[in-house]
Amino acid sequence: MRRIVSAASVAALAALGLGFQPAQAAPPASPSHPQAEVDGVAAAFGLSADQARGRLAAQDGAHRLASALPTAVRQQSAGQWFDAATGKLTVAVTTQAAADQVRAIGAAAQVVARGQAELDRTDAAVRALVGKGVPGVYGWGVDVRGNEVGVSVDRTKKTAATDGFLYRVKELDGVRITETTTSPKQQSGTIQTGNPWWPGSESNCSVGFPVTDSSGAKHFLTAGHCTNDSNQAAYGASGQQNKVGTSNVGGTHSVNGQEGDMGLVAVTEAGWNLSASVNTWGQPAVTLSGSAEAMVGDSVCHSGNTSHWQCGEVKYTHKSADYGNGLIIGDLTWTTACSLGGDSGGGWLLGTKAAGLHDGGPSQCVQNPSDGDMSLFQPVIEALNKWQLTLVTSGGTGDTTAPSAPANPRSTGTTSNSVSLAWDASTDNTGVTGYDVYNGSALATSVAGTSATVSGLTPDTAYSFTVKAKDAAGNASAASAAVSARTQPGSGGNRTLTNDTDYAIRDYQQVFSPIGSTLTGSAAASIGVSLTIRHTCAEDLGITLLDPKGKAYALKYSGGSTCTPWSGPRTFTVPAAASSPAAGKWQLRVTDYGPGDTGTLDTWSITL
């Protein structure tokens, strides 16, 4: 399979069924990444929104390539990871011949000294030396990027027993010891990912993911250390108020030990519905579309009641953690994202895919965290398979309550070809995910927030608009009151500008084609762009329009499983562009995300 990087192709969402199918560690299906994830990744790594989208698109491509590695390559692999610096999947192998095979399929190769079997033997030897616990030793596991087994030690908790352990570990080949002054701990504290819940009279935890069992009964996953008591009442408010259901029914639905940290709460009380919409704490809505397993190097985000919406990078997978007092949990994923007490059990996401349940982390958030300040999560696929559960996605069932109708709809401005609208937010039992704006009876646009601009209208013409709210289950509200507005009379003048210069499009490079404008005023509310390209793989191309202030308007994302040639003109419309000035340098940016292609940007024009 050729390496195709995508940020927009969206996989079909599987409808819920009553029969259980084991959850698979499938790669993300190249979604158009939700804005909350883009913003979170941008904030976590100091990137612009465009850079964050590019990083996530490359990450999607790495997962697709990883899922398609030939068996011969997998058998010789000593681990793999996503390298954000190069935007590629990197595979560790022990021979040059294997490295050549890896590069031939579009991934990067790193020749290393130790194979997977040797790493596993060393990891098992370290685990045997740890036994039931060593003072100060809080983590150990294979570090695929370092081709070694890492051992993490909190030097403030060392004793003579620790020194004896370290002496023996240093005799093993391929072990790296990292000493810190901190160590992670298990954090305590509508059924929607990230919302708080209270086990009995204890402090709150956070909801992981909504699920159904084989009979269709409703539950949610959370941390095992939040569900350790059998048949404990679960509440949606503090003070044992607003009962949700029962935690750890029968004493068989909670694990907090070597097997993992995962628990199940049965949702039995009337009025509680399951929502596939993730609480992103003020960010645009994210709707669950399935489950996936994160790899080293991935950007991931989590939702929890205390730290709210936080993102970071996966540093280790399948790494054990020792929280002291005999509590050792195996196969956790360690990340640089911030987390705090009360986040326990909350959901971790890879794009729109459920990836994990929050296990533990630092006592406070720090920049550039060491091993002792990282946040840890339990891979969710293990929990889904253990109790034969089905994740509630956007095709899920259970929520039949429609949002309230948007109130106070109003026109906030008009041009000769557009009308801008605003309205007050609707309410819903599980959360509003967006709004549909209708021009008469025709759907004009869909937005996540409480404002929109309808473009492409006729000058000096009267229109009537209504708005409907919708939730993650697909319930739509009644229409708002109608808003009447009239577009302004049109103005004359030629506002179409062209650049006919040819630009070669090369693998993994960007082309910038400028157009200088001396037009006055603001750009039109709806900008038209026409361009002609000759290229051997349209799916590898991402195209963006940059205004004179550097604002980016995405015209086309890369993505697709099969290459098709592009030969000829295409047109695009950029809505809600009136905030851009007409005068100055406009640029068309064309990015080639794939190998082995040839192409040329022939010409392009813009109508302002």
N, C-alpha and C positions, 0 to 999 in steps of 0.2 A: 504493500500500500504506500502510495506517495504521501509525503508529509503535507497535509492541508491544515492551515490554521484558520479558525473561525471564531467570530464573536457574535454571530447572529442566527445561525441555523438552529432551530428549536426542535427537539425530539418530540414525537407524539407522546402524550402522557397516558400511561396505562390506567384503565378504569379499575376500581376495586372489585375483587371477586370474593366469593365465600371460601373457595379452596385455597390452601396455603401453598405458595411457591417459595422455595428458599431464596433469601435475598442474595444477590450476586454483587461482587465488587466491580460493577460495570463502570467504565469511564463516564465522565460527564458528557452529555450529548450535545456539546457546543451550543449552550443556550445564549440568547442575547442577555448578557449579564445584568441583573437587576441594579438599579441606580444605587441602592443602599450598599451593595457589595462593592461597586465601583468607588463610591465615596469612602467606604471604610478602608479599602486597600490603598487608595490614594493618601488618606490620612496616616495609615500605619507605616507607609514606606516613603513618604515625602514626595509623591508623584502628582502630576497633573491628572485630571480625569481621563484625558486621551491616553496618557502613558499607562494608567491603571488598566484601561480597557485593552490596550495592546498586550500587557503582561498576562491578563486573564485569557485573552485569545490564544496566546502562545502556550499557556498552561493547558488549555483544552486540547490543543494539537498534540502536546506531549502525552496526555492520557490516551488519546486515540491511537497514537503510535505504540504506546506501551501495551495496549490491549491486542495489538496485531503483531507483536514480536514472534518470529518463527520459533518453533519448539527447540531447534538446534541452538539458537541464541539464548533462549531462556535457560537451557541446561548448563550453559557455560557462564551465565551471569553471576556476578557477586553483588548484585544490587543495582538499583536504578533510582534516578531522581530527576526532578525538573530544575534546570539551571536558569534562573530568571535573568542572569546577565547575558546569556546567549539566546534565550528563548527556546531552548531545545531540551528534549529528553536526553539524558546522559546515562549510559549503561556501562557498568564496571565489568571487565572481562580479564582473564588471565593470560591470553595469548594474542599475538598480533593478528593471527588468522581470524579469530573471533571478532577482533576490533574491526577488521575489514568488512565482515558480514554486517556488523552494526551500522557502520557508516553507509553501506550500500543501501540500507532501507531508510536512510534519512536522519538517523539519530547520531549523537556524538558518542564517541567511545573513550573510555579511560582504562588503560592497561594497568592492572594492579597486581600486587604480590600474592594476595590471599584469595582463595576461592570461597564460595558460600559454605561448603562443608567445613572448611577450616575455621571460618568465622563462627559457625554454629557450635563447633566443638569448644572453642574458646569461651563463647557465651555460656555454655553449659558448665564449664569448669568454674567460671566466676560465680554462677548461680549456686553451685555446690559449696563454694567457699563462703558465700553469704549465709547459707543455711537459713535459720529463722531470723536473721538480722544481725548487723554489725553497727555499733554506735557511729553515727555520722554518715554512714553509707546510705544514700537515699535513691540512687538510680544506677542502672546498668543495662547495657544492650548494645546491639550492633549499630555502628555509625557507618552507613554505606558510603558517605562521601569521604570519610577518612580511611575506609577499608580496615577498620579496627573495631575492637570492643571498648566502648567508653564506660568508665566508672566515675560516678559523681559523688563527691565527699564534702560534707559541711564541716570545715575544720574547727568550728566553734564547738562541735559535739564529739570530737575525737577523744579516744581513750587508748590505753595500752592495747586493748583488744583490736582497735582500729589499726594501730601500727603493725600488729602481727598479721592482720588480714592483708594490709597493703604490701608487706614484705613478701607474702606468698603470691599475691597477684602479680607483682612485678617480675616474678620468675616466668610467667606465661608470655608467650610471644603474641604480639599484636594487641596489647592492652594500653589504653591511654587513660591516665588518671587526671581528673579535673577537680580542683579544690575551690570551694566557694565559701562565703560567710553566711549564706542563706540556704534554705531548702523549702520545697513546696509542701503544702499541707492540704488535707481534704477540707473544702470549704462548706459551711453549713448555712444554714439559713432556708373568663372564657377559656378553655383548654387550648392554649395557643403557645407555641414555642417561645420561651423566654419569660412568660408570665410567672408570677410567684405562686406558690402553693404551700400549705402548712401541714406537716405531719403531726397530727394530734395537737398537743400544747407546746410543741417544740418550735424553734425558730424556722423561718421560711427556707425553702429550696426553690428551684426553678423548674418549670415544665420543659421536658426534652422534646418529644415528638408525639403527636396523636397517632394512635394505631387501633386496629380492630383485630379480634381473634378469629379463629376459623368459623365461629358461629355468627360473626358480625357484631359481637358485643364491643362496647367502647372502652378504651383504656388510654393511658399515656405513659411513655417511657420517661425515666428520670434516673438519678444516681442510686446505686444500691445502698450507699451509706445514708441516704434519706429515707429508705424503705426497710430498714433493718428489723423493725418490729412487725410481728405477724398481725394481720387483720386490724391494722390501725386506721382510725378514721382520718380522712384527708379533707382539708378545707381550702376554700378559695379566698379566705380573708383571715386576718389574725384574730386571736381571741376565740378560736374554735367556732367561727362563724361561716355561714354559707358553705355547707358541706358539699363536697364533690363526689365522694365515694369512699372506697376502702383500699388501703395500701397493702401490698404483699399478701394477697388472699391465700389462706391456707398455709402460709409460711414457706411457699415454694416459688415465690416470684421476686426474690431479691438475692443478689450476689455482691459481696464486697470482700474479695480476696484474690488469690492467685488467678482464678478464672476471669476476673474482671470486676468492674464497678457498675452495676446496672440493676434497675428495679422497675416494677410495673405497678401502676395504680389503676384500679377498676373504676370507671366512671359510671355510677349507678343512680345518681340523683336526677330527678326530673329537671328539665330546663338547661342542662349542660350539653352543649354540642361540641363536636370536634372540628377544628379549623385547620386547613392547610396553609393558612396565612401566618407567616412568622412575625412576631412582634419585633420590629426594628427600631422602636423607641424614637419615633419622629422622622425616620428616614422613609423613603418610598417603599411600598410594600414588596415583600418577597414571598412567593408562593411555592411550596414544596412540590417538586416534580418527580422525586424518586430518591434512591440512596446510592452512595458511592463510597469508595475507600480512598482516603487522601494518601499521597506519596510525599516523600521528602522534597522540600522546595516549593510545595504548593502554597498559595495564598488561601487562607481559610478565615471565616468569620464566625462569631458565636453571639447568641442572645441570652442574657441573664438578667435577673431582677436588680442586681447591684451595679455592675459595670456597664449594663445595657448592651449596646452594639459595639463589638470590638473585633478587629481583624489583625492577623499576623501571619508569620511563615512557619510551616512545619519544619522542625529541625531533626526530629527522630521519630521513627515508627517502631512498634513492637519493642519498646523499651520498658523495663520493669521499674517500679517505684516502691521504695520502702518508707512508709509513713511512721514507723516506730511502733513499739508495743506489739510486735509480731504481725503487723498489717503490711503484707507485701502484695502488690497487684501487678500482674504481668501484662505485657502486650499493650501498653498505653501509647498514645501519640502525644508528643511534646511540641509545644508551639511558643512563639514569641509574643502572642497576643496577651493583652492585659485581661485579668480576671480578679474578682474579689469575693469575699465571703457572701453567701446568699445566691451566688451563680450556680451552685452545685446542681447537677442534673440538667441544666439548660442545654439547648441544641447547638451543635457545631455544624456549619454548612460549607460545602464545596460548590460554589455557584448556587444553584437552586436545589442541590441534592443534600439530603441528610447525611452527615458524615460521622457524628459522634455525640456522646453525652458527657457533659462537663464533670470532671472528676476532682481536680484540685489545682492549686496554684499558689501564688505568692501572697504575703500579707499586705503588700502594697505594690502598685504598678511602677515599673522603672523603664527607662529608655535602654535599648540594647541589652536585654536581660541575659544573665548568665544561666547556666543550667538550674541554679537554685531559685531563679525568679521566673521560671517558665510556667505556662498553663498546660494542663494535661487533660486529655479526654479519652473516653472509652469508645472504640469504634462501634457504631450503631448496628452494623450488619450482624455482629455476633448476637446482639440482643434480639433482633428480629428473628433470627434463625432459632435461637434457644427456645423461645416461647411460641414459635410458629405464628408470627404476627404479620400483618399487612400495614404498611405505612399509609396514612391518609394523605393523598396528594390532591392536586387541583381537580382530579376526577373523583374525589371522595364523596362520601355520603354522610348524612347526619344533620347538616345545617339546612333547615327549610325556612328560616326567618329572613325576610327581605329587609334591607336597610330602609331608614326613613327617607322621604323625598327631600332632595336638596332645597334649602330655603333661601329666600332673598336673592333669586337670580337677577342679574343686572348686566347691562352693557357698560364696559369700561373704556371703549374707544372704537373708532372706525377709520378705515382708509377707503380708497376707491375699490379695493378688492378684498377687504377683510373686515371682520367684526371680532372684537375681543370681549370675552365674557368672564364673569366671576360669580360665585355663589357661596353660601355658608355650608360647612361640612355636614354630611349626614352622619347618623349614628347607626350602629348595628350590634347584634349580640356577640359576634366574633370579630368584627372589624371590617371596615370598608376598604376595598382594595383598589377602587378606581371609579371613574365616572364616564358615561357615554353622553356625547352632545349631539342632539338631533337638529337638523335643518328641516323644519316641517316634519315629515315622517321618515326622512332619510338620515342614516347615521353619518355625521359629519366628521367626528374625531373622537378618540378615547384618550383620557389623561389620568394620571395618578393623583394630581392635586386638585385644588378648587378654583382653577382658572384655565382658560383655553382661548386660542385664537383660531377662528374658522376662516380659512383663506380660499382663494380661487373663486371669489364671488364676482358678480357683475356690478359695474359702477352704477351709482344712482338708482339702486333697487332696494325695495323693502323686503325684509326677511323676518321670520319668526323662529325662535330657538327654544328648546326645552332640554333639560338635563336629567339623567337617571343615574343613581348610585348602584354599585354592584359589590358583592362580597366574593370571597374565595370559592364558595360553593356554587357560584353562578347565579345566586338570587339577585334580581334587579328590583329597585324601588319603583314606586309610582313616579310619573313624570313631574318635574317641577312646574311651577307657573310659567307661562310663556313669556319670553322676552322679545319685544319688537325692536328692530334696529334697521337703519337705512345706510347703505354704503355711500361714500362721498362721490361726487362727480369725477370722472376720469380726467387725466391731464395728458397733453400731447408730449411729443419729444421721443427721440430714439434712446432707449436705455439698455440696449443690447450691445455688449462688448465682446471681442473675440481675440484669441491668441492662436495663430496658425503654425507656430513653430513646432517641429517634431522633436520629441524627447524619447530616448531609448529607455525601456523599462528592463532592469536587470534583477537577477535573483537576490532576495533579501536586501534590496536597496529601495530608497525613496526618490521620487521625482517631484520637483516643485516647478509648476508652470505659472508665471505671474500674469496678471492683467491690471494695468493701471487705469484708474477711473478718476475723472474730474467732475463727475456728476455731483449735484448739490443735494442737500437734505439727507434723509435716512433712506436706507434700502427699502424696497417694497416688503410688505408683510409676508409675501410669498415670492421667493426668488426662484427663477427658472435656470437650470444648468443643462446644457447639451454638450456632449463630448463624443469623440470618435477615437476608438482604440483598436489596434490590431495586436492580439495576444494569444498565446497557445493554451492558456489556462485561466479563464475568467475567474474560477473559484479561488485562485491564489491572490487575487487583487483586492485591496482595501482602498477606498477613495474617499477623501475628505476635502471639504471646501473651507478655507481659512479666510476670515474677513480682515479688514485693515487693522483691527485691534488684536488679531490673533485668535479670536473666537473660532472654534471648530464646529462645523456642521457635517456630520457623517452622511455621506451619500450612499455608500455601499460597503458592507463588511465582507471580509473573505470567508470562505467556507464551502464545503461540499465534498462528497465522497468520490466524485468522478470529475475529471477535468473536461471542460468543453471550451472550444475556441471562442474568442470575442473578435468579431470583425464587422465594424460598422458603428453607426451612431446610437446613442442612448440618451434619454432625457430624464432629469430628476427635478423634483420640486422640494424646496427648502421652506417649510412653514415657520411662522413666528420669528421672522428675521428682521423685523422693523427696528430692533435695538441696534443693528449694525449700521455704521455710516456708509453712504454710497461712495464717497470719495476716498481714494487711497489705493493701496496695493491689495488686490484680491489674489489668492493663490489656490491652485488645484494641487493637492498632494495625492500621489498614487504610490502605494506601497505594495511590493511583491513579497509575499510571505512564504513562497515555496521554491524548490529547486528545479533546475532543468527547464526553465521557461525562456521564451524570447518574446519581445513585444515592443510596441511603439505607441506613445500618445500622439495622435496626429493633430488634433485640433480640439478646442473647447470654447464655449461662449457662455456668458452669463447675462441674464436679463434682470436689471436692478430696478 
